[in-house]
Every structure is written in C-alpha cells, then in structure tokens.
Amino acid sequence: MSVWGWLLGFLLLGAILSILYDILFRPWKLVREGINDLERQLKLLDGRFARLRSFIIAPWLWGDVERTRTFVSHKLALKRAELELFEKLKGGGE
C-alpha cells in the first residue's frame, strides 16, 4: 500500500473514532448541533424562496411555509428539552 493509502486510512479511522467518541461520551454536543441546524432552518423560512426551502425541509407538507415553521418549531422544542435532560444528567441530577 502506498503512503497515500495509509494516510487516507488513518484519516478515515480518526474521523470514525471522533464520531464514535461524540456519540458515546458527548451526546449533548450533537444535540446542540441539531438545535443550531433547526434555528438556521427557521431563519431560512423567513427569507427569500421560503416556499422552496419549506419544501426541502419537509416535502410531505408540499411547501406550506406556516405548517413547516410549526413543524420545525416543535422539533426545536424537543431538542431543547433533550439538551436540558442531558445537562441534568451531566450535572449529576441536581
């Protein structure tokens, strides 16, 4: 195997180990990233091409901006509750 093959193998192994570490030992980091994504989606629903973006976010709602905004808001509330739960678990249940 060439040097490039070994380098690519080490990079892939490092990426996989990093993802596994986040999943097993820092799940709140993934929840925070999910919250950031949902907040970004809500901002996109206020701007230009909102109907197209609402169709991309939730295709089963057929581009209905208000229903998509409601759907994303509910998902955001669930993610925030999940983050609160992880913070309580991380803090020792105080």
C-alpha positions as CSV (number, residue, x, y, z in Angstrom):
1,M,0.0,0.0,0.0
2,S,1.3,3.4,-0.8
3,V,1.8,6.3,1.6
4,W,-1.3,8.0,0.3
5,G,-3.3,4.8,1.1
6,W,-2.0,4.7,4.7
7,L,-2.7,8.4,5.1
8,L,-6.2,8.1,3.9
9,G,-6.8,5.1,6.2
10,F,-5.6,7.0,9.2
11,L,-7.8,10.0,8.4
12,L,-10.8,7.8,8.0
13,L,-10.1,5.9,11.2
14,G,-9.6,9.2,13.0
15,A,-12.9,10.6,11.7
16,I,-14.8,7.4,12.7
17,L,-13.3,7.4,16.2
18,S,-14.1,11.1,16.6
19,I,-17.8,10.4,15.7
20,L,-18.0,7.4,18.0
21,Y,-16.5,9.4,20.9
22,D,-19.1,12.2,20.4
23,I,-21.9,9.7,20.2
24,L,-20.9,7.7,23.3
25,F,-19.4,10.4,25.6
26,R,-20.7,13.8,24.4
27,P,-24.2,13.3,23.1
28,W,-25.1,16.9,24.2
29,K,-22.7,18.2,21.6
30,L,-24.7,16.5,18.8
31,V,-28.0,17.9,20.3
32,R,-26.5,21.4,20.3
33,E,-25.6,21.0,16.6
34,G,-29.2,19.8,15.9
35,I,-30.5,22.9,17.7
36,N,-28.3,25.2,15.6
37,D,-29.5,23.5,12.4
38,L,-33.1,23.9,13.4
39,E,-32.6,27.6,14.2
40,R,-31.0,28.0,10.9
41,Q,-33.9,26.4,9.2
42,L,-36.3,28.7,10.9
43,K,-34.3,31.7,9.7
44,L,-34.4,30.3,6.1
45,L,-38.2,30.1,6.3
46,D,-38.4,33.9,6.9
47,G,-36.3,34.8,3.9
48,R,-36.5,34.6,0.1
49,F,-37.6,31.4,-1.5
50,A,-39.3,30.4,1.7
51,R,-41.8,28.1,-0.1
52,L,-38.9,26.2,-1.8
53,R,-37.0,25.9,1.4
54,S,-40.1,24.7,3.2
55,F,-40.5,22.0,0.6
56,I,-36.8,21.0,1.0
57,I,-37.1,20.8,4.8
58,A,-40.4,18.9,4.9
59,P,-41.5,17.6,1.5
60,W,-44.7,15.9,2.8
61,L,-46.1,19.4,3.7
62,W,-45.9,20.4,0.0
63,G,-44.3,23.8,0.6
64,D,-46.7,25.1,3.2
65,V,-44.5,27.6,5.0
66,E,-46.6,28.0,8.1
67,R,-47.0,24.3,8.7
68,T,-43.3,23.8,8.1
69,R,-42.4,26.6,10.5
70,T,-44.7,24.9,13.1
71,F,-43.1,21.5,12.5
72,V,-39.6,22.9,12.9
73,S,-40.6,24.9,16.0
74,H,-41.9,21.7,17.6
75,K,-38.7,19.8,16.7
76,L,-36.7,22.7,18.2
77,A,-38.7,22.5,21.4
78,L,-38.0,18.7,21.6
79,K,-34.3,19.2,21.0
80,R,-34.1,21.9,23.7
81,A,-35.8,19.6,26.2
82,E,-33.4,16.8,25.2
83,L,-30.5,19.2,25.8
84,E,-31.9,20.1,29.2
85,L,-32.2,16.4,30.1
86,F,-28.5,15.8,29.1
87,E,-27.4,18.8,31.1
88,K,-29.2,17.4,34.2
89,L,-27.6,14.0,33.7
90,K,-24.2,15.5,33.1
91,G,-24.6,17.7,36.3
92,G,-25.3,14.7,38.5
93,G,-29.1,15.1,38.7
94,E,-29.0,18.2,40.9
